[in-house]
Amino acid sequence: MRGRGRPPAAPLPQRDGVDAVRVRLPEDTEGAWATVRDHLMARFAGAVGAPRVAAMLDEGRFVGADGGAVRGDEPYTAGRFLWFHRDFAPEEPVPFPVGVVYRDAHLVIADKPHFLATTPRGRHITETAVARLRRDLGLPGLQPAHRLDRLTAGLVLFVVRPEERGAYQTLFRDRLVRKEYEAVAPYDPSLALPRTVRSRIVKERGVLAAREEPGEANSESRIELLEHRGGLGRYRLLPATGRTHQLRVHMNSLGLPLVHDPLYPVVEPDGAPDDWARPLQLLAARLEFTDPVTGEPRRFESGLRLSAWPEGRTAK
């Protein structure tokens, strides 16, 4: 078997801020496919239909490393790289801007609005924070160092230089970033706060909501009450770990489900249109870390506010 090595640079430019899809023809096929067309049909016909794959080949949509169109009757070559742009389904524009809190030669700190995905996934491709920022800032190499849930607003760190992305991702992997969230949820005077919540959270593929189950804890969050009025509280949430939906799950387990949460405690029907007037009341409010490239201490604060608590924040 040949060594894989580093794949060649994409010969296709981005489209609408989205990279072309890279396909590597598998090794060790034992003659499973005689031609490129045979393999692409086997690989993609189930997802988009054989007529569409055939049309893309006829239109020259698949290209090789030199940027030239690949013919379907070309012999199958194991290990070869191909690229193509997928067809984008129409997406409803998220009617809120992506703010830029800070920008230099290494970083872009963005204020992501509610309802906007961080990266392309599922039915959200061009309406994502990374695609918008690439287009708006003219930075095609921009990449996120971490991800924020689509329904959560607030700070996301993007890396300008691809070769530095690993250093910033390592900060999040090694829990060297202090992340502070704010949330609005019911107020329970009988609940003693602050407190630290630890539990085992499991999120299954294809299941919308995560769940807690018995076993060794894999998640930890500190919950603090900042202020309360009218039956609602404003909370500071400090996650020590980064499980999917961790803060939402922990708040719900305390009997404090976040305002406008479509999953906890009750899962709303999937596929319903977003209600722009009812955003999840969760905000990634602050990020603090030592910059792994420059060595500088960094602290950033979101300029966004939670709509259920519109009068601003208590001084920290």
Secondary structure, DSSP 8 states (H G I E B T S, - for coil): ----------SS--BTTB--EEEE--S--TTS-SBHHHHHHHHHHHHH-HHHHHHHHHTT--B-TTS-B--TTSB--TT-EEEE----------SS--EEEEE-SSEEEEEE-TT-BSS-BTTBSSSBHHHHHHHHHT-TT-EESS---TT-EEEEEEESSGGGHHHHHHHHHTT-SEEEEEEEEE--TTS--SEEEEEEEE--TT-SS-EEESSS--EEEEEEEEEEETTEEEEEEEESS--TTHHHHHHHHTT---TT-SSSSS---TT----TTS--SEEEEEEEEE-TTT--EEEEE-----TTSTT-----
